[in-house]
């Protein structure tokens, strides 16, 4: 919805800038997201983009950069944010680096197994993220904000069988004094894994389709923030991705359909969006230590590695890569001391009363639901995949009891993990987010 100049008040003036850059890798880049997919990419179905939103007011600043990547190592996310801080003068703790988690993009993490990342591409991509933030900061102009929420229950599915999803679709739009959109922000919690391991095309998956539809509708820049979708996807089991056999439900046509549904829900949210008085911009970050479980005894790891090597040798298909990854993990941790955990950031960005709580890793959907409940904010935007993506982060004891891919298997893809997170790790992350959000409320960050 366009805003009129008459609605603008100098008392609520803030400055906003936004820029989008292309971070598409070259054809032939190896794609990340599925251990069984070992073939390089063969073409580009749609470009991978990164968008920066830079906001400032009399009392603070906020920069959020979000890109079509599957993940970032926490150290790399911190490095990119530090470079942006140096370029803009914005405090490091007021900068958030987020990713969409598309499984149709390149490998950018350095601490995994299998084929290594393309360092030349990574250098260019990280420089582009910094450039987007710098340009967005330099092009700020007076702006005003509208935000709204819609419900969508036809896209997201809980692959662990509990049925719990986050049905909210968020729309937020900054517009200039003529009412023209500067940037439209949208969010919905669902894995971008419409395309499966058989796909060899570079793609942003359904968020890319949604962004194109919104950009055509509103103009300006369009940015996507991924929600808490650790166990939420488009309707299949995690283990369905252990095979490269094509699925009739995992196609580009399906990605377009899902993207269209999310874009239309975003437009619905913006059609009834309310003008948000923005007297203050602020952003804070705190650090949290998330404990991990120790690695099994060396003799256990040796036996696991032996078994997985045997299974890899006996497998002629792409599943061999899966067993090789697991055996490499076991060999890596045999004889090494567990780090005990991972240090991660939690951020809260406030544009007036509109608040974004940004969590690291792949947080389970209950994080968003519990944060809204504890903070008494039913329309709170909670996102994951920010500040690095160190694995799945469950919240409930019941998820650990049930085990499954996210608990028992996924950690074997990274050198960061000697084992899954400790059972109380998620509660520590949740408590830190609640405390940070409440401390900002107490100091009048509105």
Helices and strands as residue ranges (DSSP letters): G 5-7, G 10-12, E 14-22, E 43-44, E 49-57, E 60-67, H 74-88, G 92-94, E 95-99, H 119-138, E 141-151, E 157-158, E 168-175, E 181-188, E 201-202, H 205-218, E 221-226, E 232-233, G 238-242, H 252-271, E 274-276, E 281-291, H 298-314, H 319-333, E 341-351, E 354-358, E 362-363, H 366-375, E 381-383, E 392-393, H 397-402, I 405-409, G 410-413, H 425-442
